[in-house]
Amino acid sequence: MKTFVLDTNVLVHDPRSIFKFRDNEVVIPIMVLEELDSLKTRQDGAGQDARIAMRFLDEIKNKGEIFDGVVVNDEGGKIRIELKYHDCKTMPAAFDPTKADNKILSVASGLKQSKGTDGPVIMVSKDINVRVKAESLGIKAEDYESDKVDVHELFRGFEVVYVSKETIETFYREGHLKLPEKKFYPNQCILLKVESTGQSALCKFYQQQEQLIPLYHIGAKPWGLSARNLEQRFALELLLSDEIKLVSLVGKAGTGKTLLALAAGLQKVVEERIYSKLLVARPIVPMGKDIGFLPGGKIDKLENWMHPITDNLDFLSAAGGKDNYKYFIDQGLIEVEALTFIRGRSMPNIYFIIDEAQNLTQHEVKTIITRAGEGSKIILTGDPYQIDNHYLDESSNGLSIVSEKFKKENIAGHITLTKGERSMLATRAAELL
C-alpha cells in the first residue's frame, strides 16, 4: 500500500481528491487542517473548496477514528489525519521550521523514515517548490493530475477536409453531405476544400443525422461585427446557434474571443430578444502583484476589474453605431458581474459569458455551469497559456477540461482561435513573448 501525503493546495484544487487514491492510504497533516481553517472564511472559490473539504473530512470522522485511519471505499483505501512529525526534527537545519510547507513536508519525511521499506511515501502537491523540496529530501513527489488533459491534443473544433470537385458540387446541390469514412464530433466545423482548384465550402457536423450541413449564420454580422478569418466565422456560427447551449473559445490574446462573444450576446439579447439578459462575468484573479483593497462599494470595485469587458462593449457600441451599452445596463439587459457573486444564483434564459475561464478550476467551472437554468447559453473564453492562478496550468484548468470533455455532446461546441486580429503588434507580441 502506498502512502500519499496531501498538501493543502490539492484539497483546495479538488476537495474530492481524498477519495481518488483507490486502495492506498491518504495522510492529511494536521497543518493542512489549520490552513483549511484559515481559508474557510474567504468568499472566493478557495474558501468554498476549503469548506467542502472540511465537510468531507467531518463525514469521514463520523464513520470511525480518523486519526487511526478510516476505510472510505470498497478497495480498502484509507484516510487519516497525522498528528506527529510536525516539529521538523526529521528535516535538515536549512528548512525553516516555522513555515507551513516545511511542517507538511516534515510529516512526509517522518512517515518515510518510520515506514522504512514498507510501501513508498509520496508527497502530492500542486506547488512545484514543495515538490522540489520533497525530492531534495529523498521523498517521491507528484503533482495532482487526475483531472488533467493533454493540451497538445486539445480538440480544435474545426478541421480542413480535402475532397473532390464532385463532392463539393453534391454538397451545394443537396444541402447536406455524408462522409462515412470520416469521424466528426457534434457541431464540429468543417472546411471542405478541393486541393487542385481551391474551391471550398463551410459546414458543420449535424450529429442527429450524421451528416455535414451548411452554416446557418455564414454571413452574420452581429452588432455590426464581421468575422475577419475562417476561425472567427466558425466561432460566430456556434455563438449564434441557439441549439448549442455551451460554447468554449480558446485562443491567445488578440484573437477576438471576448469581442465575438459579446457581439453575439448583444445580438441575441438586444436585437433578437432570444434571451432576457446578457450576463458577463470574470474571475477576480490579479495579474502580477495585487494592489490590495479597492475603495467604494461593489459597483466601484467591479469597475476596475471589468475594464476589459467594458472596453469591448465601448468598441462594439461605437463600431456598430448603437446606443451606449450603459443604456442597456440601466434597462437590465446587460449585467457585468464578478464570479464571486454567481454562486447560489439560478439563471434561466440568460446569455452568460465567462471571460478568462482559464483561471478557474474544474470544480469552479462545474459550479458555474450548473447555475444555468432553462433556456440559458454559456460561453467560456480564455487562453490556457495565460494563467494567473498559481495552482493551475494549461492542462488542469477548467477551460481546457470543459473543451475536451464536452466535445462529444450535441449541446456543446468549441473553436480554437489562432490568428491574432487586434493589431500587428499584439499578434507579434503573442507569438514572440
Secondary structure, DSSP 8 states (H G I E B T S, - for coil): --EEEE-HHHHHH-GGGGG-STTSEEEEEHHHHHHHHHHTT-SSHHHHHHHHHHHHHHHHHTTS-TTT-EE-STT--EEEEE-SSTT-TTS-TTS-TTSHHHHHHHHHHHHHHHHTTSS-EEEE-S-HHHHHHHHHTT-EEE---TT---GGG---SEEEEE--HHHHHHHHHHS-B--TTS---TT-EEEEE-TTT--EEEEEEEGGGTEEEE-TTTT--GGG----SHHHHHHHHHHH-TT--EEEEEE-TTS-HHHHHHHHHHIIIIIS--SSEEEEEE----SSS-----SSSHHHHHHHHTHHHHHHHHHHHHHTT---HHHHHHTTSEEEEEGGGTTT--BTTEEEEETTGGGS-HHHHHHHHTTB-TT-EEEEEE-TTS---TT--TTTSHHHHHHHHTTT-TTEEEEEE-S--S-HHHHHHHHH-
